[in-house]
Structure formats: C-alpha cells, structure tokens
Amino acid sequence: MTIETQIREPYQTQVVADRIRQAVAAVLQQQGAQGDVTVLITDDDEVAALNQRYRGHDGPTDVLSFPATSGNEYFVLPPDTDPYLGDIVIAFPFTARQAAAHDNSLAAELDLLVVHGTLHLLGYDHDTATGKAEMWALQDQIVGSLHDEG
C-alpha cells in the first residue's frame, strides 16, 4: 500500500505528511481495504477549479475525492499489486478557516477531511440520510481512534 502526500509549498511547514498518511491508513485498516491513495494539500483556487470542472460547483470546498474506479472490466492488475483507490484534494486555506469557525485545531480538521475523503474513495456517500448517518458514524469512530493514539 502506498499513500502519497503532495503538499504545495506554502503549506509544507503547517501540514505533517505522516499524520495524513496515518489517517488514510486508519480508514483502510478499519474497512479491511487495500490500495494506493494520493492526498494533495493545495490552495483554494486549485480546489475551486476542480470543483467547477468535475462537480459544476462554483468556489472552493474543503475536500474533494476522486475514486479511481474505471468501470473497465478488461483492465487487470498484475498479481500482488494493490489497486489504485484514487485521489483526495484538500484546500488548505478553506480548511484553516473552517477549523477556526468550528473552534477545532487545524490538525484535527485535516484528520477529519482525510478520513472523510478516504471513505468517499471506498464508496461511502452522504447523499441520503441513511448514508450520511453511516458515514458520519464511521468518521467519528476513526477520527476518535486517531486522537486516542496521540
């Protein structure tokens, strides 16, 4: 399993890459899933452009997930290769403002968004009341376990 982090230059001193990888790994372990994931920490403008292009929504958001499910049944991975699960993109300035608004630490807010994004890569969604309840319960459980560990 490879969890790659890409942190844009202005945020590298404010984000702990190992903590991001730990949050992704916690979700995969809790869900019994395996696969490779990339997490990008970037600015609001880049996320706004992706949000417009892929979701048709104006402006930035906190986190976007891009599952790598291709739907191509003819594509076969080599043996002993983890599947590529997808990409998570987080808008750092948006996240910092959101953390402050919720009286949350920046690290805790990033934990939540990484867990949330990883759950989306695994097929969870919050477009129904039932889906939201299930996803939020999992988020709370996984984020709580991260904070218990230190």
Secondary structure per residue as TSV (DSSP state, phi and psi in degrees):
chain	resnum	aa	ss	phi	psi
A	1	M	-	360.0	129.8
A	2	T	-	-118.2	126.3
A	3	I	E	-117.5	105.9
A	4	E	E	-96.4	136.3
A	5	T	E	-115.0	135.8
A	6	Q	E	-124.4	115.4
A	7	I	E	-118.0	117.1
A	8	R	-	-60.7	149.7
A	9	E	G	-44.9	-49.9
A	10	P	G	-65.9	-15.3
A	11	Y	G	-108.6	-2.3
A	12	Q	T	-60.7	-31.1
A	13	T	T	-83.6	-9.7
A	14	Q	T	-107.2	-7.7
A	15	V	-	-122.4	132.3
A	16	V	-	-96.7	107.7
A	17	A	H	-58.2	-38.8
A	18	D	H	-62.2	-35.3
A	19	R	H	-68.3	-37.1
A	20	I	H	-63.2	-47.9
A	21	R	H	-61.9	-38.5
A	22	Q	H	-63.0	-39.4
A	23	A	H	-66.7	-42.9
A	24	V	H	-62.1	-47.6
A	25	A	H	-60.3	-36.9
A	26	A	H	-63.0	-40.6
A	27	V	H	-65.6	-48.1
A	28	L	H	-61.1	-41.8
A	29	Q	H	-65.1	-46.2
A	30	Q	H	-61.8	-33.4
A	31	Q	H	-92.4	-3.4
A	32	G	T	64.6	33.1
A	33	A	-	-107.5	155.7
A	34	Q	-	-131.6	148.5
A	35	G	-	157.4	168.7
A	36	D	E	-96.7	144.7
A	37	V	E	-139.7	144.2
A	38	T	E	-117.6	134.2
A	39	V	E	-118.6	124.5
A	40	L	E	-111.1	126.4
A	41	I	E	-105.9	119.0
A	42	T	E	-141.6	-165.4
A	43	D	-	-95.0	171.8
A	44	D	H	-63.1	-37.6
A	45	D	H	-63.6	-42.7
A	46	E	H	-65.6	-41.8
A	47	V	H	-68.0	-38.3
A	48	A	H	-61.5	-41.0
A	49	A	H	-64.3	-42.3
A	50	L	H	-66.8	-40.2
A	51	N	H	-61.9	-41.3
A	52	Q	H	-68.3	-47.1
A	53	R	H	-65.7	-43.8
A	54	Y	H	-101.2	-20.5
A	55	R	H	-119.6	-11.5
A	56	G	-	72.7	21.9
A	57	H	-	-108.7	136.0
A	58	D	-	-79.1	143.8
A	59	G	S	86.5	169.5
A	60	P	-	-77.4	167.1
A	61	T	-	-139.0	174.5
A	62	D	S	-74.0	-47.0
A	63	V	E	-144.7	140.7
A	64	L	E	-123.5	142.3
A	65	S	E	-121.8	137.8
A	66	F	E	-125.1	88.7
A	67	P	E	-60.4	144.6
A	68	A	-	-92.0	14.0
A	69	T	-	-64.7	116.2
A	70	S	-	-92.2	-22.5
A	71	G	-	74.8	7.9
A	72	N	-	-92.2	101.5
A	73	E	T	-71.8	-10.9
A	74	Y	T	-91.5	-10.3
A	75	F	-	-83.0	123.2
A	76	V	-	-121.1	128.3
A	77	L	-	-76.8	149.7
A	78	P	-	-60.8	155.0
A	79	P	T	-58.4	149.9
A	80	D	T	61.3	27.8
A	81	T	-	-111.7	128.1
A	82	D	-	-71.4	142.3
A	83	P	-	-69.5	155.4
A	84	Y	E	-88.0	116.9
A	85	L	E	-81.8	-33.8
A	86	G	E	142.7	-167.7
A	87	D	E	-119.3	145.0
A	88	I	E	-121.3	131.2
A	89	V	E	-123.3	125.2
A	90	I	E	-119.6	131.8
A	91	A	E	-86.5	107.4
A	92	F	H	-62.0	-49.4
A	93	P	H	-61.2	-41.4
A	94	F	H	-59.1	-45.0
A	95	T	H	-63.1	-41.5
A	96	A	H	-63.2	-43.2
A	97	R	H	-64.7	-41.3
A	98	Q	H	-64.8	-42.1
A	99	A	H	-59.8	-45.0
A	100	A	H	-64.2	-40.9
A	101	A	H	-64.9	-31.6
A	102	H	T	-96.4	7.7
A	103	D	T	53.1	44.6
A	104	N	-	-116.1	150.5
A	105	S	-	-71.6	153.4
A	106	L	H	-61.0	-41.7
A	107	A	H	-61.1	-43.4
A	108	A	H	-66.7	-37.4
A	109	E	H	-66.5	-41.7
A	110	L	H	-63.2	-41.8
A	111	D	H	-54.4	-49.4
A	112	L	H	-60.2	-45.2
A	113	L	H	-69.3	-36.9
A	114	V	H	-66.1	-43.7
A	115	V	H	-61.8	-46.8
A	116	H	H	-58.0	-49.1
A	117	G	H	-62.6	-39.4
A	118	T	H	-67.0	-39.4
A	119	L	H	-61.0	-39.0
A	120	H	H	-60.9	-40.8
A	121	L	H	-60.9	-28.5
A	122	L	T	-89.8	5.1
A	123	G	T	102.2	-0.9
A	124	Y	-	-76.6	148.4
A	125	D	-	-148.4	166.1
A	126	H	-	-126.2	36.1
A	127	D	S	-86.0	-6.4
A	128	T	S	-128.8	161.5
A	129	A	H	-60.8	-41.2
A	130	T	H	-66.7	-45.4
A	131	G	H	-62.3	-41.0
A	132	K	H	-64.2	-45.6
A	133	A	H	-60.2	-43.6
A	134	E	H	-65.6	-45.4
A	135	M	H	-66.9	-42.7
A	136	W	H	-65.1	-38.5
A	137	A	H	-63.5	-43.8
A	138	L	H	-63.0	-45.4
A	139	Q	H	-54.9	-51.1
A	140	D	H	-59.1	-42.5
A	141	Q	H	-63.8	-47.6
A	142	I	H	-70.3	-45.3
A	143	V	H	-62.3	-39.9
A	144	G	H	-60.4	-40.4
A	145	S	H	-67.3	-34.1
A	146	L	H	-64.2	-42.0
A	147	H	H	-74.3	-28.9
A	148	D	H	-66.0	-33.4
A	149	E	H	-74.9	-20.6
A	150	G	-	120.9	360.0
